[in-house]
Amino acid sequence: MKKTRVLIVDDHTLVRDGIRALLALVADIDVVGEATNGREALDRVRELAPDVVLMDLSMPVMSGLEATRRIRKEFPKTRVLALTQYDDTEYVIPVIEAGACGFITKMMAFSELASAIQAASRGESYLSPSAAAALIDDCQQKFGSEGDRDAYQQLTDREREVLKLIAEGHTAREIADMLIVSPKTVEWYKTGLMNKLNIHNKTDLIKYAIRKRVITL
């Protein structure tokens, strides 16, 4: 059984020790290292090549937000899950835009933490209920409920299907396999629907899908 390699990044020793002890109980997860700040996290990712990084946001030397941004740029195959005590829009939106695949809080149940890591390792996104609520609230504030109604109606059935699968966190290859088309065709559909919706990045595409109830969290 292939185990998901996890790096824990937090400046509190007790937090790191607690998470490591709990994850040791999960058969398909292997904690391969720890870091106490964002700069150390970059060094550990470079050294250990983890599948998933559990990233605290508020740390000395380099914040988790900046570390997330750099990891996603330098090591695109490594997935980052933000793990923090904060769950409001001020923290959720920036870290998702920085490239994190999920946002979970330290108040969550251990089973949810394990599920989040497993989802991330499969290439999926994961948001705690409070983070999802914050993201939805941000979407509703940024976009009017009427302005894009006609744009969505312009999408073909296949474009709507691709929108849903992208928002669920599937890669172009996975979508291609599901729809029995080539990855290049998937990218063609993606470009077409983004042009119709006047959306230019994946984060805003996911926000749009949430607001339109194409997916639920």
Secondary structure, 3 states (H helix, E strand, C coil): CCCEEEEEECCCHHHHHHHHHHHCCCCCEEEEEEECCHHHHHHHHHHHCCCEEEECCCCCCCCHHHHHHHHHHHCCCCEEEEEECCCCHHHHHHHHHCCCCEEEECCCCHHHHHHHHHHHHCCCCEECHHHHHHHHHHHHHHCCCCCCHHHHHCCCHHHHHHHHHHHCCCCHHHHHHHHCCCHHHHHHHHHHHHHHHCCCCHHHHHHHHHHCCCCCC
